[in-house]
Amino acid sequence: MGAVAIVPGMRDAGPVTDPFLARLAVHGQALQQREPTGPPSLERAEPPPAPVHSNQLAFWQSQVARAAINRRITGDPSLAPEVYFAAAHGLAVPAPHVLSLRGGDARLEVALVEVGSCKRVTGLDTDERRVESANRSVPEALRVQIGFRLGTLMEWDSSEQVGAVLARNVLHRQIDLEGTLDRVRASIVPGGLIFVDDFVGPARFQWTEAQLDAINRLLACLPDELLTDLTAADGRRKRAVSRPSPDEFAASNPHDAVRSDEILGCLDERFERVEVRLHGGALYHQLFTRIMGNFAGRPELVRMVMEVDAMLTDSGVLSSDYVWGVWRRPI
């Protein structure tokens, strides 16, 4: 017979034998008094340099860049952010159902179920291919508990409140940012979490002068063989980055970086910060775009660019273009 528990904050709940609720009872007080959690201490040896492949077009495809981002978020280049989130914040999920707002590799959804943070995860996406890919990524043994389907947040029945909402690469695509976050808030039980991993840089990619200056000065220092535009058939070089026309960008990318620069403010108006990592990107995002693969065999240069980005972000010279963070709906 399972453990008997009285769940803090649930009216007339009575004794229960559910393992999830038993665990929740143990951590109920911690949920209300929880302090922001910092990165875990580093105990493991640093892994050997990871490869950069010649067909890579963007920073997020490079294991070297990803290792640097992992360090910025979790404190450990080998510790993936989704694993860290499940370990550091999974026990604070106060309801057994989690809602995920975009299909992907399902690693975060799987991690949450595996550590016992929730019983099931429902994923919503408007793209059938992402839904299919996400479902394929779920281990067969967990497919009863984790499933993705076509749908949107606005179609979700918020009467069944969830313990957490996972919003990865979702908010920067919202025209009605306030309405979306209000709907998220209504869908989460008091004390529940919203996890955000997103672009929060300049709307419509209207890069700042300081950002463009830093990127273009570094590009000017690189040899021609590292500047070949891998999307062009004529071997042209990427000499500089500039701002796109806002109107032309909006016409060709209507849902990209719509109001990205307002995301943090809108989140802070509705939720309490638990742990927020502004991990940079103002430099490496556009510097590596279309030329990442040229750095195959040069991991030391990739690491150097990532470190310069970190230094300029930490010193306040550049604002962060990316956020990884956890917010809580106030109790």
C-alpha positions as CSV (number, residue, x, y, z in Angstrom):
1,M,0.0,0.0,0.0
2,G,1.3,3.5,-0.9
3,A,2.2,6.2,1.6
4,V,-0.6,8.2,3.1
5,A,-0.3,12.0,2.7
6,I,-2.2,15.1,3.4
7,V,-1.4,17.6,0.6
8,P,-0.8,21.2,1.8
9,G,-3.0,23.8,0.2
10,M,-5.7,21.3,-1.1
11,R,-9.1,21.8,0.6
12,D,-10.8,18.6,1.8
13,A,-8.2,16.5,0.1
14,G,-8.2,13.9,2.9
15,P,-5.7,11.1,3.1
16,V,-4.4,9.9,-0.2
17,T,-2.3,6.9,-1.3
18,D,-1.1,8.3,-4.6
19,P,2.8,8.3,-4.9
20,F,2.8,11.6,-6.7
21,L,0.7,13.3,-4.0
22,A,2.8,11.7,-1.3
23,R,5.9,13.2,-2.8
24,L,4.1,16.5,-3.2
25,A,3.2,16.5,0.5
26,V,6.9,16.2,1.5
27,H,7.8,19.1,-0.7
28,G,4.7,21.3,-0.2
29,Q,6.3,23.6,2.3
30,A,9.5,23.9,0.2
31,L,7.3,25.1,-2.8
32,Q,6.1,28.1,-0.8
33,Q,9.5,29.0,0.6
34,R,11.8,28.0,-2.2
35,E,14.7,30.3,-3.0
36,P,16.2,30.6,-6.5
37,T,18.4,27.7,-7.2
38,G,21.9,28.4,-8.6
39,P,23.9,26.1,-10.9
40,P,25.2,22.9,-9.3
41,S,28.8,22.8,-8.2
42,L,31.2,21.4,-10.8
43,E,32.5,18.0,-9.8
44,R,33.1,16.4,-13.1
45,A,36.1,16.7,-15.4
46,E,35.6,18.8,-18.5
47,P,34.8,16.7,-21.5
48,P,37.1,16.7,-24.6
49,P,36.3,19.2,-27.4
50,A,33.2,18.3,-29.3
51,P,33.2,18.4,-33.1
52,V,31.9,21.1,-35.4
53,H,30.6,19.6,-38.7
54,S,31.1,21.2,-42.0
55,N,27.4,21.3,-42.9
56,Q,26.3,23.3,-39.9
57,L,24.7,26.7,-40.6
58,A,23.8,27.9,-37.1
59,F,25.4,28.0,-33.6
60,W,22.8,25.6,-32.0
61,Q,24.0,22.8,-34.3
62,S,27.5,22.9,-32.9
63,Q,28.3,20.7,-29.9
64,V,31.0,23.2,-29.0
65,A,28.6,26.1,-28.8
66,R,26.0,23.9,-27.0
67,A,28.6,23.0,-24.3
68,A,29.4,26.7,-23.7
69,I,25.6,27.4,-23.4
70,N,25.2,24.5,-21.0
71,R,27.9,26.0,-18.8
72,R,26.2,29.3,-18.8
73,I,22.9,27.8,-17.8
74,T,23.7,24.8,-15.6
75,G,27.3,25.4,-14.6
76,D,28.5,22.3,-16.4
77,P,29.3,21.9,-20.1
78,S,28.1,18.3,-20.1
79,L,24.9,18.9,-18.2
80,A,22.0,19.6,-20.5
81,P,19.5,22.3,-19.4
82,E,16.5,20.0,-19.6
83,V,18.1,17.5,-17.3
84,Y,19.1,20.3,-14.9
85,F,15.6,21.7,-14.9
86,A,14.0,18.3,-14.1
87,A,16.5,17.8,-11.2
88,A,16.5,21.4,-9.8
89,H,12.8,22.3,-10.3
90,G,10.9,19.0,-10.9
91,L,10.0,18.6,-7.3
92,A,8.3,22.0,-7.3
93,V,5.7,21.0,-10.0
94,P,2.5,20.9,-7.8
95,A,0.1,19.0,-10.1
96,P,0.6,15.7,-11.9
97,H,-0.1,17.1,-15.5
98,V,2.3,19.2,-17.5
99,L,1.5,21.1,-20.7
100,S,4.2,21.5,-23.4
101,L,3.6,24.2,-26.1
102,R,5.9,23.0,-28.9
103,G,7.1,19.8,-30.3
104,G,10.8,19.1,-30.3
105,D,13.1,16.3,-29.2
106,A,10.9,15.6,-26.1
107,R,14.0,15.4,-23.9
108,L,12.5,17.8,-21.3
109,E,9.2,16.0,-21.2
110,V,10.9,12.7,-20.8
111,A,13.2,14.0,-18.1
112,L,10.2,15.3,-16.0
113,V,8.4,12.0,-16.1
114,E,11.5,10.0,-15.4
115,V,12.3,12.0,-12.2
116,G,8.7,11.8,-11.0
117,S,7.9,15.4,-11.4
118,C,4.6,14.6,-13.1
119,K,2.5,11.7,-14.2
120,R,1.8,12.8,-17.8
121,V,2.7,15.5,-20.3
122,T,0.5,16.7,-23.1
123,G,2.3,18.5,-26.0
124,L,0.6,20.9,-28.4
125,D,1.9,22.1,-31.8
126,T,0.4,23.4,-35.0
127,D,2.9,21.7,-37.2
128,E,2.1,18.0,-38.0
129,R,5.8,17.2,-38.7
130,R,6.9,18.5,-35.3
131,V,4.1,16.5,-33.6
132,E,5.2,13.3,-35.4
133,S,8.8,13.9,-34.7
134,A,8.2,14.6,-31.0
135,N,6.1,11.5,-30.6
136,R,8.8,9.4,-32.2
137,S,11.3,10.8,-29.7
138,V,9.4,9.6,-26.7
139,P,10.6,6.2,-25.5
140,E,8.0,3.5,-26.1
141,A,7.6,2.7,-22.4
142,L,6.6,6.4,-21.8
143,R,4.2,6.9,-24.7
144,V,1.1,6.3,-22.4
145,Q,2.3,9.2,-20.3
146,I,3.7,11.6,-22.9
147,G,1.9,12.5,-26.1
148,F,1.9,15.3,-28.6
149,R,-1.0,16.4,-30.7
150,L,-2.1,19.1,-33.1
151,G,-3.5,22.0,-31.2
152,T,-2.9,25.5,-29.7
153,L,-2.9,27.0,-26.2
154,M,-6.1,28.9,-27.0
155,E,-7.8,25.6,-27.7
156,W,-6.7,24.1,-24.4
157,D,-9.3,23.6,-21.8
158,S,-7.8,25.6,-18.9
159,S,-10.4,24.2,-16.5
160,E,-7.9,21.3,-16.0
161,Q,-5.1,23.3,-14.5
162,V,-1.6,21.9,-14.9
163,G,1.5,22.0,-12.7
164,A,3.8,23.5,-15.3
165,V,3.8,24.9,-18.8
166,L,6.8,24.3,-21.0
167,A,7.3,27.3,-23.4
168,R,10.3,26.7,-25.6
169,N,10.7,28.9,-28.7
170,V,7.0,29.9,-28.4
171,L,6.7,33.4,-26.9
172,H,8.8,35.2,-29.5
173,R,6.3,34.1,-32.1
174,Q,3.3,35.7,-30.4
175,I,1.6,38.9,-31.6
176,D,-0.8,38.9,-28.6
177,L,2.0,38.3,-26.0
178,E,-0.2,39.5,-23.1
179,G,-3.1,37.3,-24.1
180,T,-0.9,34.3,-24.5
181,L,0.7,34.7,-21.1
182,D,-2.6,35.4,-19.4
183,R,-3.9,32.1,-20.9
184,V,-0.7,30.4,-19.6
185,R,-1.3,31.8,-16.1
186,A,-4.9,30.7,-16.1
187,S,-3.8,27.2,-17.1
188,I,-1.3,26.8,-14.2
189,V,-2.3,26.0,-10.6
190,P,-1.2,28.6,-8.1
191,G,2.4,27.8,-7.3
192,G,2.9,26.1,-10.7
193,L,5.8,26.9,-13.0
194,I,6.3,28.2,-16.5
195,F,9.6,27.2,-18.1
196,V,10.9,29.5,-20.9
197,D,13.7,28.9,-23.3
198,D,13.5,31.6,-26.0
199,F,14.9,34.4,-28.0
200,V,14.4,37.8,-26.2
201,G,16.6,40.0,-28.4
202,P,15.6,42.9,-30.6
203,A,12.2,42.6,-32.2
204,R,12.3,41.8,-36.0
205,F,16.1,41.4,-35.6
206,Q,16.8,45.2,-35.3
207,W,20.2,44.7,-33.9
208,T,21.8,47.4,-31.7
209,E,24.8,49.5,-32.9
210,A,27.0,47.9,-30.2
211,Q,26.0,44.4,-31.3
212,L,26.7,45.1,-34.9
213,D,30.0,46.7,-34.1
214,A,31.2,43.8,-32.0
215,I,30.1,41.2,-34.6
216,N,31.6,43.0,-37.6
217,R,34.9,43.7,-35.9
218,L,35.3,40.0,-35.2
219,L,34.3,39.0,-38.7
220,A,37.0,41.4,-40.0
221,C,39.6,39.5,-38.0
222,L,38.7,36.1,-39.5
223,P,40.4,34.6,-42.6
224,D,38.4,34.1,-45.8
225,E,38.1,30.3,-45.4
226,L,36.0,30.8,-42.2
227,L,33.7,33.4,-43.9
228,T,32.4,31.3,-46.8
229,D,28.6,31.6,-46.9
230,L,27.4,27.9,-46.8
231,T,24.0,28.8,-48.1
232,A,25.4,30.4,-51.3
233,A,26.5,28.4,-54.4
234,D,28.9,31.0,-55.6
235,G,31.4,30.8,-52.7
236,R,30.7,34.4,-51.5
237,R,32.1,35.5,-48.2
238,K,30.1,36.8,-45.2
239,R,31.8,40.1,-44.5
240,A,29.3,41.9,-42.3
241,V,26.0,41.7,-40.5
242,S,23.4,44.4,-40.9
243,R,19.8,45.0,-39.8
244,P,17.1,43.7,-42.0
245,S,14.3,46.0,-43.1
246,P,11.6,45.7,-40.5
247,D,8.8,45.6,-43.1
248,E,10.6,43.1,-45.3
249,F,11.5,40.9,-42.4
250,A,7.9,40.9,-41.1
251,A,6.6,40.1,-44.6
252,S,8.9,37.1,-45.0
253,N,9.0,36.0,-41.4
254,P,5.6,37.1,-40.0
255,H,5.9,35.0,-36.8
256,D,9.6,35.5,-36.0
257,A,10.8,37.8,-33.2
258,V,7.4,39.6,-33.3
259,R,7.7,41.2,-29.8
260,S,10.7,39.4,-28.5
261,D,12.1,42.4,-26.7
262,E,8.9,42.5,-24.5
263,I,8.9,38.9,-23.3
264,L,10.8,39.4,-20.1
265,G,8.7,42.4,-19.0
266,C,5.5,40.6,-19.7
267,L,6.6,37.5,-17.8
268,D,7.7,39.5,-14.8
269,E,4.3,41.3,-14.7
270,R,2.4,38.0,-14.3
271,F,4.8,35.6,-12.6
272,E,7.6,35.4,-9.9
273,R,11.1,34.7,-11.0
274,V,12.5,31.4,-9.6
275,E,15.7,31.1,-11.7
276,V,16.5,33.0,-14.8
277,R,19.7,32.7,-16.9
278,L,20.3,35.4,-19.6
279,H,23.0,33.4,-21.4
280,G,24.0,35.7,-24.2
281,G,23.8,35.3,-27.9
282,A,24.0,38.9,-29.1
283,L,27.4,38.1,-30.6
284,Y,27.5,34.4,-31.5
285,H,23.9,34.2,-32.9
286,Q,24.5,36.3,-36.0
287,L,28.3,35.8,-36.2
288,F,28.0,32.1,-36.7
289,T,24.8,32.2,-38.9
290,R,25.5,30.6,-42.3
291,I,29.2,30.0,-41.6
292,M,29.2,27.7,-38.5
293,G,30.4,24.7,-40.5
294,N,33.6,26.5,-41.6
295,F,34.8,26.1,-38.0
296,A,35.1,22.4,-38.3
297,G,38.4,21.5,-36.8
298,R,38.7,24.8,-35.0
299,P,36.8,24.2,-31.7
300,E,39.2,26.6,-29.9
301,L,37.9,29.5,-32.1
302,V,34.3,28.6,-31.4
303,R,35.0,28.5,-27.6
304,M,36.8,31.8,-27.8
305,V,33.8,33.5,-29.6
306,M,31.4,32.0,-27.0
307,E,33.6,33.3,-24.2
308,V,33.8,36.8,-25.7
309,D,30.0,36.8,-26.0
310,A,29.8,35.8,-22.3
311,M,32.2,38.5,-21.2
312,L,30.4,41.3,-23.1
313,T,27.1,40.1,-21.8
314,D,28.2,39.8,-18.2
315,S,29.8,43.3,-18.3
316,G,26.7,44.9,-19.7
317,V,28.2,45.9,-23.1
318,L,25.7,43.7,-24.9
319,S,22.2,42.6,-23.8
320,S,21.4,38.9,-23.9
321,D,19.5,37.7,-26.9
322,Y,18.4,34.4,-25.2
323,V,16.8,33.5,-21.9
324,W,16.5,30.2,-20.1
325,G,14.3,30.6,-17.1
326,V,11.7,29.4,-14.6
327,W,8.9,31.6,-13.3
328,R,6.2,30.7,-10.8
329,R,2.5,31.6,-10.7
330,P,2.1,33.4,-7.3
331,I,0.2,31.4,-4.6
